[in-house]
Each structure stands twice: as structure tokens, then as C-alpha cells.
């Protein structure tokens, strides 16, 4: 496997200690690090009747047993990767590999951070399109490097590749997200026949490039979350049947305005066709992972989602098609979402994210003394981040970061948010920033460096010869980290 395949597994390691949650990564084998998909948690309840248009079938296999829902929450992290013919090689223990699989690294990063976050539940990685040697090697890496963190709660589920449907008539790698989840529901949990056993579980769906910092709950009644709607218009504050949750995203009502819903639901009448703009704006506004719902509701959404996403993509062949399809599926089922603005932070220029949490923390503390009570639930590192010459982008992380021989990232100084007023990117682009942007950029850079280092250290501690493993905090994206602003201090 290639370098960042292994990183994904390391992300899974970060999520290890979950008592009633199952985390599932849905991905396609061989995809590059910058082409990640979605992930999530699931809580299971009783099945909901729906007229979900299942246009495309999911191959049903013999159901495999899954731990009974003895606890409340089940987390599933789903990833989508483009299937390629890239040769992926394994890395033996106590060796100094040249590369470590990308997907494995991100998995370890997320898994490692599960224990300190306090989140409970099971974790399942759903991998789509792995075949032959690649499939076997992924299973071995998971067995050797992921499962030992928490054997009872870490799971791997592999599915066929759904990124190229109907012999290329529908080609879109993110098809693996809804279809991978559906495959897991039907082949591991045994839906719909075995729904009663898992219906009352909670499912949270996360992107693979999201790292959990603060645990989720299924009851937000007494939480400090911020919501899209004011209190009088809000739907509910508890995850239960008919009450799913999601994070606000900036595509607003694009799913209605840019997609011909009559074409999508041409098989019969749909409530979406009669949905007024106010209802859509309140409960189906642009939203994405983290998604939270009961397993009953999540399966209903996933079944409809996988049924309509080919038509959504045919009508709107763009990157956001699968997210638009999720909104259409939820609206079709009448599953009003309570939309949060504080579940994640991602883009420092975005509205409707958890950035106000940082307002409570002084700039001098965002890197080394950040109070856990003020953390967002997840950081979604889908952008590039920089402060001074301190830089982070998931697209630029060296492929062998999770290995025995690679150095750790050098840690930024504690006053990095105060010291610099601009960002200098590796391509020599310079961006001036105001105080707010500097503080938020410093938080993301420091959080990502900390997460990647912790995952790498875990790997070295458990897979490398201590005498030769590289524990030096020396890696930066610039040979010379000094800037003009350093001369002022």
C-alpha cells in the first residue's frame, strides 16, 4: 500500500475507544489523499417505512455478525477513493518503509484521537473496490496495526467498487459513499430483515479528513452548541427517530436550485416536489458530515440516497452531487434535520462553523493551552492552512509520514498566532491576515501537526525498532523557517 493509505488506517487508530458507537470509513482503494470522501457515526433504532426509490441494487452477501448494540452509539467513518491499478506494497513491522499507505495513515490519525476525545462506540472502516492482493494487504494491516488498539471495537468491512456504475454510464467515485454504507448496513447489520437488533443505535457519519476533538452525544438539550435556527423554530435537540442532525455547509439550497428534482424522482411523486423554500431553508439547508441519526433513519436515508444519487449526478455531474443527493433523500423522507453551526471547523473564511468557540480562547493559548471544553467536535482539514511559514495541507503531507524512518513535524512556537501577521505558502504565495484569521489558522496548523505527530508516534512505538526509529521533531515545509517578521521579535 502507498504512503497515505497507511495514514488512513492511522486515523482509524485515533478513534479507538468508543463504547456504543461504530465508526465506518467508506473508501475506494488506491485513491489519492486529496480525493477523500465521507465518514460517519450511526445509532440504530426501528426501521422506518419509506417509498425510497432504489434504482440501483446493492449486492447482498452473507450477513456477518456485528457486536450487539449493548451501548448507545455506533460510529461509522466512510471514505471514497478512486480505484486504480496502482501496486500497493506492504510494510513489515520493525522495518523502515519508503512509503506507508495513504488511507492507512488517515485511519490511524482518526483512531488515535478517539480515546482522548472521550467518544464512545464502535469503529468500522468501510473500504470499497479493494481486490486481490490489495484487499488481503489491507486486511493484514488492519489486523496488525489497527485492531490491537481495541480488538472489540475496531472493524473493517470491504465492499465492491461502486464508482463506475452500469459499465461506465455513471462514473463518479463518490458513489461509494452511499453505496458503501448501504452495503455495510445490509451485509453486516443484516438490514432490513435484522433491523430490530440495531434500530436503536446512533450513527454518526464523518469525513475521513475529520478528526474528533470533543465527544458527541445523542442529547444536546444542555449543550453549548450553536444552531442554524433560533430556539422557537428549531426542530429538536435529541437524536431519536425522526430527528437527525448535521453540520451546516455553505452550498445553501443548491441541491434544490441546481438539480432538476422532477428528473431525480421521475419514478413517482415525491414530497420534495412540493417542498416550499422556507421548509427547505430551515431543515434541509446545505449540510454535511458530521451526520447523526438513529440507525433506522440512517438506513432509510442511505437506501434512498443510493437510489437517487446516479440521477442527481447525471443531472448535475459535479463534485457536490452526492451531498446534494443526501439532502434530496432526507427531504423525500420528511426527515427534518437539526442543523448545527458548531460541530466542526474547517475553512477560516466560512460562516456557520464553530469558529466562535475560538473567541473564548486567547491567541497565546490556541496552540499549547487550548481548553478542551472549547474545542469543536471535529476539525475538518480539507483546506490549506498557514501562519508565518508554518503550513499544513493534507495534499502536501509526505507519503511516508507514518513510518519508522520519517521525522515528526516540528512544533510551532506557542506564540505563533501573535508573532505573525501573514502566511507564506510553499508556492511562495503570501497572504496577509487579520487577528481572527491568524488565530484560526494557527489553531488548524497546530491541531493538525499535533494529530499527525501523535499518530506517527503511536506507529513508531508499536511497529519500529526503538533504537533506529526517527522521533526527531524536525520536518517542516521550508528549509529556512525564518521570515521578515521574525526579526521584529
C-alpha positions in Angstrom: 0.0 0.0 0.0 1.1 3.5 -0.7 2.1 6.0 2.0 -1.1 7.7 2.7 -3.2 4.5 2.5 -1.4 3.7 5.7 -2.2 7.1 7.1 -5.9 6.4 6.8 -5.5 3.4 9.0 -3.7 5.5 11.4 -6.7 7.9 11.5 -8.8 4.9 12.5 -6.4 4.2 15.3 -7.2 7.6 16.6 -10.8 6.7 17.1 -10.3 3.5 19.1 -12.1 4.0 22.4 -15.8 4.2 21.7 -18.3 2.3 23.8 -21.6 2.4 22.0 -20.5 3.8 18.6 -19.4 2.2 15.3 -17.2 4.2 13.1 -17.0 3.2 9.4 -14.7 4.6 6.7 -16.2 4.1 3.3 -13.5 4.4 0.6 -12.3 3.2 -2.7 -8.9 1.6 -3.0 -6.0 3.4 -4.5 -7.4 6.9 -4.3 -5.0 9.8 -3.7 -5.0 11.6 -0.4 -6.7 14.7 -1.7 -9.7 12.7 -3.0 -11.3 11.6 0.2 -14.9 11.0 0.8 -17.2 10.9 3.8 -17.4 9.1 7.1 -19.8 8.7 10.0 -21.4 7.6 13.3 -24.6 5.5 13.5 -27.2 5.0 16.2 -29.7 2.3 15.4 -33.5 2.2 16.1 -36.5 0.7 14.4 -37.0 0.7 10.6 -39.0 3.4 9.0 -41.3 2.7 6.2 -40.5 4.8 3.1 -41.0 4.9 -0.6 -37.3 5.1 -1.3 -36.7 4.7 -5.0 -34.0 2.0 -5.2 -32.9 2.5 -8.8 -29.7 0.5 -8.4 -29.3 -2.7 -6.4 -26.6 -3.4 -3.8 -25.1 -6.8 -4.0 -26.3 -8.8 -1.0 -23.8 -11.1 0.7 -24.0 -13.4 3.6 -24.5 -11.3 6.7 -21.6 -11.2 9.1 -22.2 -10.9 12.8 -21.7 -7.5 14.4 -21.5 -6.7 18.1 -25.0 -6.3 19.6 -26.0 -2.7 20.5 -25.2 -3.0 24.2 -24.4 0.6 24.2 -26.0 3.7 22.8 -23.8 4.9 19.9 -22.3 3.4 16.8 -19.8 5.3 14.7 -19.1 4.8 11.1 -16.4 6.5 9.1 -16.9 6.3 5.3 -14.3 7.1 2.7 -14.4 7.1 -1.1 -11.3 6.6 -3.2 -10.9 6.2 -6.9 -10.0 2.6 -7.9 -6.7 2.5 -9.8 -4.2 -0.2 -10.9 -1.5 1.2 -8.6 0.6 -1.5 -7.0 0.4 -1.3 -3.2 3.1 -3.0 -1.1 3.0 -4.0 2.5 5.4 -2.7 5.1 6.7 -5.3 7.6 7.0 -4.5 11.3 10.3 -3.1 12.6 11.2 -2.1 9.1 12.0 1.3 7.6 9.5 1.5 4.7 9.9 4.0 1.9 6.2 4.6 1.8 3.1 4.0 4.0 -0.4 3.7 2.6 -2.3 6.9 2.4 -5.6 5.6 3.6 -4.0 3.8 6.4 -2.4 7.0 7.7 -5.6 8.9 7.8 -7.3 6.0 9.5 -4.6 5.9 12.3 -4.9 9.6 12.8 -8.7 9.5 13.5 -8.5 6.3 15.6 -5.7 7.5 17.8 -7.7 10.6 18.8 -10.7 8.7 19.8 -9.5 7.9 23.4 -8.5 11.4 24.4 -11.7 12.9 22.9 -13.8 10.7 25.3 -16.1 9.5 22.5 -17.8 6.1 22.9 -18.7 3.4 20.4 -17.5 1.0 17.7 -15.5 2.0 14.7 -15.9 0.4 11.3 -13.8 1.2 8.3 -15.7 0.6 5.0 -13.3 0.2 2.1 -14.7 -0.1 -1.5 -13.1 -1.6 -4.5 -10.1 -3.4 -3.0 -9.3 -6.6 -4.9 -6.9 -9.4 -4.8 -3.5 -8.6 -3.1 -4.6 -5.1 -2.2 -7.7 -6.4 -0.3 -5.6 -9.0 1.5 -2.9 -6.5 2.4 -5.4 -4.0 3.7 -6.9 -6.8 6.0 -3.4 -7.6 7.3 -2.5 -4.0 8.0 -5.8 -3.6 9.8 -5.2 -6.8 11.8 -1.6 -5.9 12.7 -1.8 -2.2 13.3 -5.4 -1.1 14.0 -7.2 -3.9 15.8 -4.7 -4.2 18.7 -5.7 -0.7 19.8 -9.1 -2.0 20.8 -10.0 -5.5 19.4 -13.6 -5.4 20.5 -14.5 -2.1 18.8 -12.5 -1.7 15.7 -13.9 -3.3 12.5 -13.1 -3.4 8.8 -15.7 -4.0 6.1 -14.8 -4.2 2.4 -17.3 -3.8 -0.5 -17.3 -3.9 -4.2 -16.4 -0.7 -6.1 -19.5 1.4 -6.9 -17.6 4.3 -8.5 -18.2 3.1 -12.1 -21.9 2.0 -12.3 -23.6 0.5 -15.3 -20.4 -0.1 -17.3 -19.3 3.5 -17.1 -22.8 5.0 -17.8 -22.4 6.5 -14.3 -18.8 7.2 -13.3 -18.2 9.1 -10.1 -16.0 7.9 -7.3 -18.2 9.3 -4.6 -21.0 6.8 -5.4 -19.0 4.6 -3.0 -20.2 6.7 -0.1 -23.9 5.9 -0.1 -23.5 2.5 -1.7 -20.7 1.5 0.7 -22.7 2.4 3.7 -25.7 0.6 2.3 -23.6 -2.5 1.7 -22.4 -2.4 5.3 -26.0 -1.9 6.7 -27.3 -4.9 4.6 -24.4 -7.3 4.8 -23.1 -6.7 8.4 -26.1 -5.5 10.3 -28.5 -7.5 8.2 -30.9 -4.8 7.2 -33.7 -4.7 6.5 -34.5 -8.2 7.9 -32.5 -7.9 11.1 -33.4 -4.3 11.8 -34.8 -4.9 15.3 -31.4 -5.7 16.7 -29.8 -2.4 15.6 -32.6 0.1 15.0 -32.0 1.9 18.3 -28.3 2.6 17.7 -27.0 6.1 16.9 -25.0 6.6 13.7 -22.6 9.5 13.2 -21.1 9.9 9.7 -17.8 11.7 9.4 -15.4 12.6 6.5 -12.1 10.7 6.6 -10.3 14.0 6.9 -12.1 14.9 10.1 -10.5 14.3 13.5 -12.6 14.1 16.6 -11.6 16.5 19.4 -14.7 16.5 21.6 -17.2 13.7 22.0 -20.7 13.7 20.5 -23.8 12.9 22.5 -27.3 12.0 21.4 -28.9 14.7 23.6 -27.9 18.3 23.0 -30.6 19.8 25.4 -28.0 21.2 27.8 -25.1 21.6 25.4 -23.4 24.8 24.3 -23.9 24.1 20.6 -24.9 26.8 18.2 -27.7 26.1 15.8 -28.8 27.4 12.4 -32.3 28.1 13.6 -33.4 30.2 16.7 -34.9 28.3 19.6 -38.6 28.9 18.7 -38.1 27.4 15.2 -35.6 24.7 16.0 -36.8 21.1 15.4 -35.4 19.0 18.2 -32.3 18.7 20.4 -32.2 15.0 20.9 -31.2 12.4 18.3 -34.1 10.0 18.1 -36.4 8.5 15.5 -37.4 11.2 13.1 -34.8 13.7 14.5 -31.4 13.5 12.6 -28.7 16.1 12.9 -26.0 17.5 10.6 -23.3 20.3 10.3 -24.1 23.3 8.2 -22.2 23.7 4.9 -22.2 26.7 2.5 -23.9 25.2 -0.5 -27.3 26.5 0.9 -30.2 25.4 -1.3 -28.0 24.5 -4.2 -29.4 20.9 -4.0 -32.8 22.3 -5.0 -31.9 25.1 -7.3 -29.2 23.3 -9.3 -30.8 19.9 -9.7 -34.0 19.0 -11.5 -35.9 17.2 -8.8 -38.5 16.0 -11.2 -35.8 14.2 -13.1 -34.4 12.7 -9.9 -37.8 11.4 -8.7 -39.2 10.6 -12.1 -40.3 7.2 -10.8 -43.2 8.7 -8.8 -44.4 11.6 -6.7 -42.1 12.9 -4.0 -42.6 15.4 -1.2 -39.5 17.2 -2.5 -41.5 18.4 -5.5 -43.9 20.3 -3.1 -41.3 21.4 -0.6 -41.5 25.2 0.0 -38.4 27.3 0.2 -38.9 28.1 3.9 -39.2 24.5 4.9 -36.1 23.6 2.9 -34.2 26.6 4.3 -35.0 25.6 7.9 -34.4 21.8 7.8 -32.6 20.8 4.6 -30.2 23.8 4.1 -26.7 23.0 2.9 -25.5 20.3 5.3 -22.9 17.5 5.5 -20.8 15.4 7.9 -20.9 15.0 10.8 -24.3 13.5 10.1 -26.1 12.0 13.2 -29.2 9.8 13.1 -30.7 6.7 14.5 -29.8 3.6 12.5 -33.4 3.3 11.5 -33.4 6.8 10.0 -29.9 6.5 8.6 -30.7 3.3 6.8 -33.8 4.9 5.3 -31.7 7.8 4.1 -28.9 5.6 2.8 -31.3 3.4 0.9 -32.9 6.5 -0.8 -29.6 8.3 -1.2 -28.0 5.3 -3.1 -31.2 5.0 -5.1 -31.2 8.6 -6.4 -27.5 9.6 -6.5 -26.9 8.3 -10.0 -29.7 10.5 -11.4 -28.6 13.5 -9.3 -25.1 13.1 -10.8 -26.5 12.6 -14.3 -28.4 15.9 -13.9 -25.6 17.7 -12.0 -22.2 16.0 -12.8 -20.2 17.9 -10.2 -18.3 17.3 -7.1 -21.2 18.1 -4.7 -23.6 15.6 -6.4 -23.5 13.0 -3.6 -24.1 15.7 -0.9 -27.0 17.2 -2.9 -28.4 13.7 -3.2 -28.3 13.2 0.6 -30.4 16.4 1.1 -32.9 15.2 -1.5 -33.1 11.8 0.2 -33.7 13.4 3.6 -36.3 15.8 2.2 -38.0 13.0 0.3 -38.4 11.0 3.5 -39.5 14.1 5.5 -36.6 13.6 7.9 -36.2 17.2 9.2 -32.6 17.8 10.3 -31.5 20.0 13.1 -28.5 21.8 11.6 -25.6 22.7 13.8 -23.1 25.5 13.3 -20.6 24.2 15.9 -20.0 20.6 15.1 -16.8 21.4 13.1 -14.3 23.9 12.0 -12.7 23.7 8.5 -12.5 26.9 6.4 -11.4 30.1 8.2 -13.4 32.0 5.6 -16.6 30.0 6.2 -19.7 31.1 8.1 -21.8 28.6 10.0 -18.9 26.8 11.6 -17.6 26.5 15.1 -15.1 29.4 14.9 -16.9 31.4 17.7 -15.6 28.8 20.1 -12.1 30.2 19.5 -13.2 33.7 20.5 -13.2 32.5 24.1 -9.6 31.5 24.0 -6.7 33.9 23.9 -4.4 33.9 20.9 -1.4 32.9 23.1 -3.2 29.7 24.1 -4.6 28.3 20.8 -1.6 26.1 20.2 -0.4 24.7 23.5 -3.0 25.5 26.2 -6.3 25.2 24.4 -9.1 24.2 26.9 -10.9 21.0 25.8 -14.3 22.4 26.8 -14.0 25.0 24.0 -13.0 22.5 21.2 -15.3 22.0 18.3 -16.3 18.4 17.9 -14.1 17.9 14.8 -11.5 19.6 12.7 -12.1 19.1 9.0 -8.8 19.6 7.4 -9.9 20.0 3.8 -8.2 23.3 3.2 -4.7 24.6 3.3 -3.6 26.4 6.5 -0.7 28.7 7.2 0.7 31.2 9.7 4.2 32.6 9.0 6.0 29.7 7.3 4.1 27.1 9.5 2.0 25.3 7.0 -0.3 22.3 6.7 -2.3 20.7 3.9 -3.4 17.1 3.6 -2.3 17.2 0.0 1.3 18.0 1.0 2.0 15.7 3.9 4.8 13.4 2.9 3.7 9.9 1.9 6.0 8.2 4.4 5.0 10.3 7.4 3.7 7.3 9.2 6.8 5.1 9.1 9.8 4.2 11.1 12.3 6.5 9.4 10.3 9.7 8.7 10.8 12.5 11.2 8.0 14.1 13.1 6.6 17.6 12.3 8.4 20.4 14.1 6.0 22.0 16.5 5.2 25.7 16.1 6.1 28.2 18.8 3.4 28.9 21.5 3.1 32.5 20.3 2.7 31.6 16.6 -0.8 33.3 16.4 0.7 36.5 17.8 4.1 36.5 16.2 3.0 36.5 12.5 0.5 38.7 10.5 0.8 36.8 7.2 1.0 33.4 5.8 3.8 32.3 3.4 2.8 29.2 1.4 5.3 26.7 -0.1 4.5 28.0 -3.5 5.7 31.4 -2.3 2.3 33.0 -2.2 1.9 35.5 0.6 -1.4 36.2 2.3 -2.0 39.0 4.9 -4.3 38.1 7.7 -6.3 39.9 10.3 -6.3 38.9 14.0 -9.2 36.5 13.6 -7.7 34.7 10.6 -4.3 34.4 12.3 -5.8 32.9 15.4 -7.9 30.4 13.4 -5.1 29.5 11.0 -2.7 28.9 14.0 -5.3 26.6 15.6 -5.7 24.5 12.5 -1.9 24.3 11.8 -1.2 23.4 15.5 -4.0 20.9 15.7 -3.1 19.1 12.6 0.6 18.9 13.4 -0.3 17.6 16.9 -2.7 15.0 15.4 -0.2 13.7 12.8 2.6 13.5 15.3 0.6 11.6 17.8 -0.4 9.1 15.2 3.1 8.7 13.9 4.5 8.3 17.5 1.9 5.5 18.1 3.0 3.8 15.0 6.7 4.0 15.8 6.2 2.9 19.4 4.3 -0.3 18.2 6.0 -1.2 14.9 9.5 0.1 14.9 12.9 -0.7 16.5 13.2 2.0 19.2 16.9 2.2 18.6 16.6 3.3 15.0 13.1 4.8 14.8 13.1 8.5 14.0 11.5 10.5 16.8 13.1 13.8 15.8 10.7 16.8 15.6 12.4 18.3 12.5 10.2 18.2 9.5 8.9 21.5 8.0 7.8 22.5 4.5 10.6 25.1 4.3 14.3 24.7 4.7 14.5 28.1 6.3 11.6 28.9 8.6 12.6 32.5 9.3 10.6 35.4 7.9 10.9 39.1 8.0 8.6 39.2 11.0 11.0 37.0 13.0 13.5 39.9 13.0 10.9 42.0 14.9 10.9 39.6 17.9 
